[in-house]
Amino acid sequence: MNDLNSCSGRNRQLPSDQHAAPLPARLRGTLADSAVLRERATARGASHVLPLNRLVAALRERHGVVPDVDPFDGGIAARLLLLLETPAPGAEPLRFVSRDNATGTGANLRRFFAAAGIARADTLIWNAVPQVIHATGARNRAPRRAEVAAGLAELPRLLALLPRLAVAVLAGRVAAEARSPIEAMLPGLPVLEIPHPSPTFVCTSPAVPATITRALAQAAAVLAASPP
């Protein structure tokens, strides 16, 4: 994998300052592009994400900085929930949980979803620990047990806003801890586990992207067999 198929660099938020130089071609169309970011910000008022925006606002009061959901995804009409782990470090005032973030994880998500043929409108991306846990300028770290517990305690509020949910995909060790609360609230819902799509994991072995590809193919089959 290369370029946006991302084994070529650290999984970090890339600079979003658009004044110094034109964006490299590989970042065009990502949220590192100020025009794309403005468009996404404007779309936050769309009806399919307003209930989620209210949830995010409540989470900010309890936990601090929580990125917005991506209004270009399915919002409350989503049939597939992809649960990641935590927002990446960063101090950007406007942030989204999005496949279009200018990170290796975002690039891999775009590739894997496209390969599976899963429509963007069918998806919602969320974090098991929804708030930013890193101090400004700090490096990435694993969430603490209390942070994971607090994030999972908020999960039922999210699930209650997703009446069409047909499958959940848990990406990584932390997200996998959401299996029990999801199954308790939504018995019978298919729950699939995959490695985290960060280059840190995807690039360790060909078996990792193969596992992700197989699981997303299963998820696509569940969506195909479910009411649209």
Secondary structure in CASP SS format (residue, H / E / C, confidence):
PFRMAT SS
TARGET T0000
AUTHOR 0000-0000-0000
METHOD secondary structure of the structure
MODEL  1
M C 1.00
N C 1.00
D H 1.00
L H 1.00
N H 1.00
S C 1.00
C C 1.00
S C 1.00
G C 1.00
R C 1.00
N C 1.00
R C 1.00
Q C 1.00
L C 1.00
P C 1.00
S C 1.00
D C 1.00
Q C 1.00
H C 1.00
A C 1.00
A C 1.00
P C 1.00
L C 1.00
P C 1.00
A H 1.00
R H 1.00
L H 1.00
R C 1.00
G C 1.00
T C 1.00
L C 1.00
A C 1.00
D C 1.00
S H 1.00
A H 1.00
V H 1.00
L H 1.00
R H 1.00
E H 1.00
R H 1.00
A H 1.00
T H 1.00
A H 1.00
R H 1.00
G H 1.00
A C 1.00
S C 1.00
H C 1.00
V C 1.00
L H 1.00
P H 1.00
L H 1.00
N H 1.00
R H 1.00
L H 1.00
V H 1.00
A H 1.00
A H 1.00
L H 1.00
R H 1.00
E H 1.00
R H 1.00
H H 1.00
G C 1.00
V C 1.00
V C 1.00
P C 1.00
D E 1.00
V E 1.00
D C 1.00
P C 1.00
F C 1.00
D C 1.00
G C 1.00
G H 1.00
I H 1.00
A H 1.00
A C 1.00
R C 1.00
L E 1.00
L E 1.00
L E 1.00
L E 1.00
L E 1.00
E C 1.00
T C 1.00
P C 1.00
A C 1.00
P C 1.00
G C 1.00
A C 1.00
E C 1.00
P C 1.00
L C 1.00
R C 1.00
F E 1.00
V E 1.00
S C 1.00
R C 1.00
D C 1.00
N C 1.00
A C 1.00
T C 1.00
G H 1.00
T H 1.00
G H 1.00
A H 1.00
N H 1.00
L H 1.00
R H 1.00
R H 1.00
F H 1.00
F H 1.00
A H 1.00
A H 1.00
A H 1.00
G C 1.00
I C 1.00
A C 1.00
R H 1.00
A H 1.00
D H 1.00
T E 1.00
L E 1.00
I E 1.00
W E 1.00
N E 1.00
A C 1.00
V C 1.00
P C 1.00
Q C 1.00
V C 1.00
I C 1.00
H C 1.00
A C 1.00
T C 1.00
G C 1.00
A C 1.00
R C 1.00
N C 1.00
R C 1.00
A C 1.00
P C 1.00
R C 1.00
R H 1.00
A H 1.00
E H 1.00
V H 1.00
A H 1.00
A H 1.00
G H 1.00
L H 1.00
A H 1.00
E H 1.00
L H 1.00
P H 1.00
R H 1.00
L H 1.00
L H 1.00
A C 1.00
L C 1.00
L C 1.00
P C 1.00
R C 1.00
L C 1.00
A C 1.00
V E 1.00
A E 1.00
V E 1.00
L E 1.00
A E 1.00
G C 1.00
R H 1.00
V H 1.00
A H 1.00
A H 1.00
E C 1.00
A C 1.00
R H 1.00
S H 1.00
P H 1.00
I H 1.00
E H 1.00
A H 1.00
M H 1.00
L C 1.00
P C 1.00
G C 1.00
L C 1.00
P C 1.00
V E 1.00
L E 1.00
E E 1.00
I E 1.00
P C 1.00
H C 1.00
P C 1.00
S C 1.00
P H 1.00
T H 1.00
F H 1.00
V H 1.00
C C 1.00
T C 1.00
S C 1.00
P C 1.00
A H 1.00
V H 1.00
P H 1.00
A H 1.00
T H 1.00
I H 1.00
T H 1.00
R H 1.00
A H 1.00
L H 1.00
A H 1.00
Q H 1.00
A H 1.00
A H 1.00
A H 1.00
V H 1.00
L H 1.00
A H 1.00
A H 1.00
S C 1.00
P C 1.00
P C 1.00
END
